[in-house]
Amino acid sequence: MDISTKTTDTPPPPPQPRQAEQKRNARGASRPGDRVFLGLSRGSGILLLVIMAAIAVFLTYRASLAISKDHGNFLTTFEWNTNLTPPDFGIAVLAFGTIVSSIIAMVIAVPIAVAIALFLTHYAPRRLSGPIAYVIDLLAAVPSIVYGLWGALILVPHMTGLYSWLNDYFGWTGIFTWDGGAPRSMLTVGILLAIMILPIITNVSREVFRQVPRMHEEAALALGATRWEVVRMAVLPFGRSGVISASMLGLGRALGETMAVATVLSPDYLIHASLLNPGGGTFAQNIASKFGEATEQGRDALIASGLVLFVITLLVNGAARMIIARRKEYSGANA
């Protein structure tokens, strides 16, 4: 018997995972429900891009009308006189105040929010963490005007002690010099903004820390790690990108806050070296306080400042996305 003449039927090679997934998607897309869902999803994404582009075009057009008539330098002028002929206005003070107050808020709020989130998810007993989380959820839903009234009536009168202490011990730096005026300054605004964004950062960070795989923590405990070492080696690396996202959400609210800042701040158009002296301003506060009585020319100028705030927000979110993408491969989420 000639063995060489025998032929065996070999089964075809199995399809590659990507090819099999593409075939399943092609079959699924042929169903009416899937086609409707695909169209709605795609249309929603396109609609969002169209809305963003329309906002950018509108802001750019109205801002160009204002800047073309501006007698001063829009980026460096300290004045805001839109009723003059020709008008003289700039965003130097507003940009400085917006950035400084947001930085103060983030420096105060982010460490406290992360600590609260870790306490609720890994230290507090369940019967205690539930009520605290519920109260934090309620604080996130409080309107900004309520925070503003609380800040004007409660926070501002009780800031004199802190201001005196900072002036006595850190006044030599020039940043914490206080001349005894009303504490309606950038530091007070930053503290109020930190209180406002604290619930947002805490809630998102708490939900991220709850998603840490249990076996990551158990593996660290099996190796003899303490509870803090478990948090440092397993929880924080896993939740790093989530904490960054939560911080950007809080920063977005701090950058665009209006009524709370307008209620607490005593605005002027000077850049003060000290954070304790009254004065300064922010983009959102200036728009909210002047838009109602502004002329057509003044509204175009306010829209121009809104365009700058819009660009700053886009840059901040873009930077956050880059940081998250860079850190993704080091995150425990991909383990």
PyMOL commands that set and color helices and strands:
alter all, ss='L'
color gray80, all
select helices_A, chain A and resi 3-5+17-29+32-69+92-123+126-140+144-158+160-173+186-210+214-222+227-256+259-264+283-290+296-330+332-334
alter helices_A, ss='H'
color red, helices_A
select strands_A, chain A and resi 80-81+88-89
alter strands_A, ss='S'
color yellow, strands_A
deselect
rebuild
show_as cartoon
